[in-house]
Structures are given as C-alpha cells and as structure tokens.
C-alpha cells in the first residue's frame, strides 16, 4: 500500500503533518479491515470559515471565505463493479450506491442520498463516474457552521475527479455538484459558498451576482500573528431549517417588492426610498435583513480594498462590524421565541469581555447562525489564555484551534 510523502503532508498540513500522518495510517488500517488488502489513494477536503459576507450568497452577494485546517480525509480505490461503498467513521452502516442504478436511491436525507445526488450531478455535467471502495473520517464539526457536509461532498468530488476524470473537474463544478445534491436530492436550500470555500483552498473572494465567480485573495490570520478559534456553543443546526429559510425568503420578499428576484439587482438607495411600503408589506425584520445585505457586501469590498492596499489588519475591524450587523440587523444570533436559550449571544458576550480585558482580538457568530459556533481571532500570544477561559464555560472539547489552510480538496497520493 502506498502512502503520501512527508513532503506532501508538510505542504498540506504544515506543523500538523505528523498527526495527519497518524490519521491516515489509521485510515489505511480501517480500509484493509473493510475491504482487504489493496492500494488505495488518500484524499483530503477542508472545512471552511466565512470571514465576512454573512447570508449574502443566496441573493447574489459577495463573501470573503477560506478553507480551514480541520478536514475530512478518505482512502479510496477504484472497483470494476460500478458500486460506490463508503464506510464513514462513526456511522454503523456503509453508504452504498450503484452507479448503474442511481434512481433506486430514494430522495430525502442521509449520506447515501447525498452521494447518489452527487454522482447523478457529475454524470449530468458530462463527467465520468464509477465504482470505488472508500473509508472516511472527519475532524470538521458537524452541524456547527464550518460545513461538515460540504467538506464531505468535496472529498467525494475529489475522489471521483481523481479516480475517473484525470483531475479535470474544475472547482466551480465541484461546488455545483454538491449544491445539486443538496437542492434536488435533499430538498435543502443550499448556496455555493460552503462548497467553493472547501474546494478552492486559501482565502477566496466570491461573487454570486452572475452565477458564481471566485478569485484567490492573499490573506491569512497567520500573517497577522493571529489564530482562529472556533467555539461550539453546544446546540447544532439540525432542526433550524425554518429559521435559515426565513433569511433568504425575507430578502427575496423585499427584492420582489422592488421588482427584482435578488437583492443584487437593486440598491440600498431603492430600499431606503421605499422603507414605509416595505415595512408594511414585508415586515421590519425583512427590511433590516435587506439593509444588512447591502452593508455586508460593502464590507466585503472594503476588506478586499484593505488587503490589496497592504492594510490587512483593517480586516479585523471589518469582521467586528460584520458580526455586529449579523447580531443586530440580520438577527441570526438567536432563535425567535426561545429567550431562555441563547448560546450564540452568551458565547459572544463572554468572549467580548475577555477580549476587552486583554485589549485585542475580534469575534463574531460564524456561519448560518441561530446556533452552532462563534469564531474568535486572537493574537497567538493570547490564544492559550482565551482557550482556557472559554473552555471553562463551554468545555475544552468544544473549543477548536484552527487557521486558514492554503490547500483545498486534494489527492494526497
């Protein structure tokens, strides 16, 4: 059995290469236990962080996002029978999909449905699909806003791309394949941001005004001497579909009243010129969310300008403004009607008290909101202190030290 080179592991994982090697060796052992002796190749797909651009993608907006060092890994080898079999760590049953009978898989939820949808999407886009055996494991926190499902999707895309398409599938199509599976097979409203940020690697600027366009951006917290700390507040996203859907639905309602489909087709001035009518027809929260959209897109542009001007530390202040807007205008920090349960504001308040005490660092809610995680960007000299502090409230097992990873979905060899 082959194994990724030390050089490759160091390029992808940096100082964590040794531990990554141990994870992959465990994966190799599990592959042999499930499928017998073989010569699988190894794959990785990171999770993602949304830096600025909260809830803008579904209305044609802009986002600054990045891959993170938490990843999903897999070991996979082709088979000749057309059967995809994936054993994922922590799950009692294998994912099994016959690529010659994808329609036999029922639509709905679950990983088998997701994989079937991705295989169908790849075939519909003209790519080759076929059978493979794989084992997988993930360090991407599930149901917590760092895109565990998108990370898994991009891992599967990378396997199909490498084993059957000579690495010819472009990153944008990775994202479209994952989105199709979620939209059509899971019946879940999904944009393209999660998949793009997991697949591309590094920091990217995404523009959804005309399909999806992205460009790499030279930015990382490491170069500012900061770490990214993710705090899982203890409540996942699984049962919050109604809350999530309300955000794009209300933004679209405002857009419709202004005669367009998405907010990217109108302006903030148009909203302000019709505030009274919009409040009456769509409600105050919808108008506030629309205003958040325009201000948030402007913040993404301001961050891009700061990066290009070599003033990257200004991005930290923009993160603070973005997080405040999410909490106050977008209103995705709490679940309506549940005042007794507010884990996101609690984590943010406790973090802000700590950051005020040390006089540096920024924080914001992370991802879709309502529940899940917050992010804290803190100077490296203060990281250990913050981790100890916030662990006292949420448990060390819910505090994750990570950073931006430059490599997206990839075959490790």
C-alpha positions in Angstrom: 0.0 0.0 0.0 1.3 3.4 -1.0 1.3 6.4 1.4 1.5 10.2 1.0 5.1 11.5 1.1 6.3 13.6 4.0 6.8 16.5 1.6 3.1 16.3 0.6 1.9 16.1 4.2 4.1 19.1 5.2 2.8 21.1 2.3 -0.8 20.5 3.1 -0.7 20.2 6.9 2.4 22.3 7.9 3.3 21.7 11.6 0.5 19.2 11.9 1.9 16.9 9.3 2.9 14.3 11.9 -0.5 14.0 13.4 -2.0 14.0 9.9 0.2 11.0 9.0 -1.1 9.1 12.0 -4.7 9.8 11.0 -4.0 8.5 7.5 -2.3 5.4 8.8 -5.4 4.7 10.9 -7.5 5.2 7.8 -5.3 2.7 5.9 -5.8 0.1 8.6 -9.6 0.7 8.5 -9.5 0.3 4.7 -7.8 -3.0 5.0 -10.3 -4.2 7.7 -13.3 -3.3 5.5 -12.0 -4.2 2.0 -9.0 -6.4 2.5 -5.5 -5.7 1.1 -5.4 -3.1 -1.6 -3.6 0.0 -2.8 -5.9 3.0 -2.0 -5.0 6.6 -2.6 -5.6 9.2 0.1 -7.7 12.3 -0.1 -8.4 15.4 1.9 -11.1 18.2 1.8 -11.1 21.0 4.4 -13.9 22.7 6.2 -14.4 26.4 5.8 -14.7 29.7 7.6 -16.9 32.6 6.4 -14.9 35.7 7.3 -17.2 38.4 6.0 -20.4 38.2 3.9 -22.9 36.5 6.3 -26.0 35.4 4.4 -25.3 37.2 1.1 -24.8 34.4 -1.3 -28.4 33.5 -1.8 -29.2 37.0 -3.1 -26.3 37.4 -5.4 -23.9 39.0 -3.0 -20.2 38.8 -2.1 -18.3 36.8 0.5 -14.8 36.6 1.8 -14.3 33.0 2.9 -11.5 30.5 3.4 -10.6 26.8 3.8 -9.5 25.8 7.3 -7.2 23.3 8.8 -10.0 21.0 10.0 -10.6 18.5 7.2 -12.2 15.3 6.1 -9.9 12.5 4.9 -10.5 9.4 2.8 -8.7 6.4 1.4 -10.2 5.1 -1.8 -9.6 2.8 -4.7 -11.5 2.1 -8.0 -13.6 -1.0 -8.4 -14.9 -2.6 -11.6 -18.5 -3.3 -10.5 -19.8 0.2 -10.6 -20.6 0.1 -6.9 -19.6 3.0 -4.6 -19.1 1.8 -1.0 -18.0 4.3 1.7 -17.5 3.5 5.3 -17.5 6.7 7.3 -16.1 6.7 10.8 -18.8 7.0 13.5 -21.6 5.6 11.3 -22.8 1.9 11.7 -23.8 1.4 8.1 -21.9 1.9 4.8 -23.0 4.3 2.1 -23.7 2.1 -0.9 -24.7 3.4 -4.3 -24.9 1.5 -7.6 -23.8 4.0 -10.3 -25.8 1.9 -12.8 -29.0 2.3 -10.8 -28.8 5.7 -9.1 -32.5 6.2 -9.4 -33.0 3.3 -7.0 -31.8 5.5 -4.1 -34.8 7.4 -2.6 -34.6 11.2 -2.3 -34.7 12.7 1.2 -32.0 12.9 3.8 -28.9 11.0 4.7 -25.4 10.5 3.3 -26.4 7.8 0.8 -28.9 10.2 -0.8 -26.2 12.9 -0.9 -23.7 10.7 -2.6 -26.3 9.5 -5.1 -27.2 13.1 -5.9 -23.6 14.0 -6.4 -22.9 11.1 -8.7 -26.0 12.0 -10.8 -24.9 15.6 -10.9 -21.4 14.7 -12.1 -22.8 12.5 -14.8 -25.3 15.2 -15.9 -22.4 17.6 -16.3 -20.6 15.2 -18.6 -18.1 13.7 -16.2 -17.3 10.0 -15.8 -18.4 8.1 -12.7 -17.8 4.6 -11.5 -17.4 2.4 -8.5 -14.9 2.7 -5.7 -14.3 1.5 -2.2 -13.5 4.1 0.4 -13.2 4.8 4.1 -13.5 8.3 5.5 -13.2 10.2 8.7 -13.7 13.9 9.6 -12.5 16.5 12.1 -14.9 19.1 10.7 -17.5 19.8 13.4 -21.0 18.6 12.3 -24.0 20.9 12.5 -21.9 23.8 13.7 -21.3 26.2 10.8 -18.0 25.0 9.4 -19.6 23.0 6.7 -19.1 19.3 7.6 -21.5 18.2 4.8 -19.7 20.4 2.2 -16.4 19.1 3.3 -17.6 15.5 2.8 -19.1 16.4 -0.5 -15.8 17.9 -1.8 -14.0 14.8 -0.5 -16.3 12.6 -2.7 -15.8 15.0 -5.6 -12.1 14.8 -5.3 -12.2 11.0 -5.3 -14.4 10.9 -8.4 -12.3 13.5 -10.1 -9.0 11.8 -9.5 -10.1 8.2 -10.0 -12.3 8.7 -13.1 -11.7 12.1 -14.6 -7.9 12.7 -14.6 -8.3 15.7 -12.2 -10.1 17.6 -14.9 -13.2 18.7 -12.9 -13.0 22.4 -12.1 -13.5 23.8 -8.6 -16.7 25.6 -9.6 -18.2 22.3 -10.8 -17.3 20.6 -7.5 -19.5 23.3 -5.9 -22.3 22.9 -8.4 -22.3 19.1 -7.9 -22.6 19.4 -4.2 -25.3 22.1 -4.5 -27.3 20.0 -6.9 -27.2 17.0 -4.5 -28.5 19.2 -1.6 -31.1 21.1 -3.6 -32.5 18.2 -5.6 -31.9 15.1 -3.5 -32.0 16.6 0.0 -34.6 19.2 -0.9 -32.5 21.7 1.1 -31.9 25.3 0.1 -28.1 25.5 -0.4 -25.9 28.1 -2.0 -22.5 27.6 -3.4 -20.3 29.3 -0.8 -19.7 26.3 1.5 -18.6 24.0 -1.3 -16.5 26.7 -3.0 -14.6 27.6 0.2 -14.0 23.9 1.0 -12.8 23.0 -2.5 -10.7 26.0 -3.5 -8.2 26.4 -0.7 -6.8 29.5 0.9 -8.9 32.7 1.1 -11.2 33.5 -1.7 -13.5 36.3 -2.7 -16.8 35.0 -4.0 -19.2 37.0 -6.2 -22.7 35.4 -6.8 -24.2 38.2 -8.8 -23.8 36.3 -12.1 -23.6 32.6 -11.3 -20.5 32.1 -9.2 -17.1 33.7 -9.7 -14.2 33.5 -7.3 -10.7 34.7 -7.0 -7.9 33.9 -4.6 -7.0 36.5 -2.1 -3.6 36.9 -0.4 -4.9 36.9 3.2 -4.5 34.7 6.3 -4.7 35.2 10.0 -1.3 33.6 10.4 0.5 36.5 8.7 -1.2 38.9 11.2 0.1 36.9 14.0 -3.4 35.6 15.0 -5.1 32.3 15.4 -8.6 31.3 14.6 -10.5 29.7 17.4 -13.9 28.1 16.8 -16.2 27.6 19.8 -19.1 25.2 19.6 -21.8 26.6 21.7 -23.5 23.2 22.2 -26.6 23.4 20.0 -26.4 22.2 16.4 -28.1 23.3 13.3 -30.1 20.2 12.5 -33.6 21.4 13.5 -33.4 25.0 12.4 -34.4 24.8 8.7 -37.3 27.2 9.2 -35.1 29.9 10.8 -32.5 29.5 8.0 -35.0 29.6 5.2 -36.5 32.8 6.7 -33.4 34.8 5.9 -33.3 34.3 2.1 -37.1 34.3 1.9 -37.4 37.7 3.6 -34.6 39.1 1.5 -36.3 37.8 -1.6 -39.6 39.3 -0.5 -38.0 42.7 -0.3 -36.4 42.2 -3.7 -39.8 41.2 -5.2 -41.5 44.3 -3.9 -38.8 46.3 -5.7 -39.5 44.3 -8.9 -36.4 42.0 -9.0 -35.6 38.5 -8.0 -32.5 39.0 -5.9 -31.2 42.0 -3.9 -28.1 42.2 -6.1 -30.4 43.5 -8.9 -31.4 46.6 -6.9 -29.7 49.0 -4.5 -29.7 50.1 -0.9 -31.0 53.5 -2.0 -34.0 51.8 -3.6 -34.8 50.1 -0.3 -34.4 53.4 1.6 -36.7 55.1 -0.8 -39.5 52.6 -0.1 -39.0 51.9 3.6 -42.6 52.7 4.6 -44.1 50.4 1.9 -41.6 47.6 2.5 -42.2 47.7 6.3 -45.9 47.3 5.7 -45.7 44.6 3.1 -42.6 42.6 4.3 -42.2 43.5 7.9 -39.5 45.3 9.8 -37.1 42.3 10.1 -37.2 41.7 6.4 -36.2 45.3 5.7 -33.4 45.2 8.3 -32.1 42.0 6.7 -32.1 43.6 3.3 -30.1 46.5 4.6 -27.7 44.1 6.2 -27.2 42.5 2.8 -26.1 45.8 1.2 -23.9 46.9 4.0 -22.4 43.4 4.3 -21.5 43.3 0.6 -19.9 46.7 1.0 -17.8 45.3 3.9 -16.5 42.5 1.7 -15.4 45.1 -0.8 -13.8 47.2 1.9 -11.9 44.1 3.1 -10.7 43.4 -0.4 -9.5 47.0 -0.8 -7.7 46.8 2.5 -6.0 43.6 1.5 -5.0 45.0 -1.8 -3.6 48.1 -0.2 -1.5 46.1 2.2 -3.6 47.1 5.2 -4.6 43.6 6.1 -5.1 44.4 9.8 -8.1 46.5 8.9 -9.9 43.3 8.1 -10.1 42.6 11.8 -12.2 45.7 12.4 -14.4 44.8 9.4 -15.0 41.4 10.9 -16.2 43.1 14.1 -18.6 45.3 12.1 -19.9 42.3 10.2 -20.6 40.3 13.3 -22.4 43.2 14.9 -24.6 43.5 11.8 -25.4 39.8 11.9 -26.5 40.1 15.5 -28.4 43.4 15.3 -29.7 43.7 11.7 -29.7 40.2 10.2 -30.8 38.8 13.6 -29.5 35.3 13.3 -27.9 35.2 16.7 -31.0 33.8 18.5 -33.9 31.6 17.7 -37.1 33.6 17.8 -39.4 32.7 20.7 -36.7 31.0 22.7 -35.4 33.7 25.1 -34.3 31.1 27.6 -31.8 29.5 25.2 -29.3 31.9 23.6 -25.9 30.1 23.3 -24.5 32.3 20.5 -25.0 35.7 22.4 -23.7 34.0 25.5 -20.5 32.9 23.8 -20.1 36.3 22.2 -20.7 38.2 25.4 -18.2 36.1 27.4 -15.7 36.4 24.6 -16.1 40.1 24.2 -15.5 40.5 28.0 -12.3 38.6 27.7 -11.1 40.5 24.6 -11.8 43.8 26.3 -9.7 42.7 29.2 -6.7 41.9 27.0 -7.2 44.8 24.7 -7.1 42.9 21.4 -8.8 40.3 19.2 -12.2 40.1 17.5 -15.1 37.7 17.5 -18.4 37.1 15.6 -21.0 34.5 15.2 -20.0 32.1 12.5 -21.8 30.5 9.6 -25.6 30.4 9.3 -26.2 31.5 12.9 -29.1 30.8 15.2 -27.0 28.1 16.9 -23.7 26.3 16.3 -20.4 28.2 16.6 -18.7 31.5 17.1 -15.3 32.5 15.8 -12.6 34.4 17.7 -9.5 35.8 16.0 -6.9 36.3 18.7 -3.2 37.1 18.8 -1.1 34.0 19.1 0.4 35.2 22.4 -3.1 35.3 23.8 -4.5 32.1 22.2 -3.8 29.7 25.1 -5.4 32.1 27.6 -8.5 32.5 25.6 -8.8 28.8 25.0 -8.6 28.1 28.8 -11.0 30.9 29.6 -13.8 29.9 27.1 -13.3 26.2 27.8 -14.3 27.0 31.4 -17.8 27.8 30.1 -18.3 25.5 27.1 -15.8 22.6 27.7 -12.4 22.1 26.2 -13.9 19.5 23.8 -15.9 22.3 22.2 -13.0 24.7 21.6 -11.1 24.2 18.4 -7.8 25.9 17.4 -7.6 26.2 13.7 -6.4 28.5 10.9 -6.7 29.1 7.2 -5.4 26.3 5.0 -3.9 27.0 1.6 -4.8 23.7 0.0 -8.4 22.9 -0.9 -9.8 19.4 -1.8 -6.8 17.4 -2.9 -5.4 13.9 -3.6 -2.5 13.3 -1.2 -1.2 10.4 -3.1 
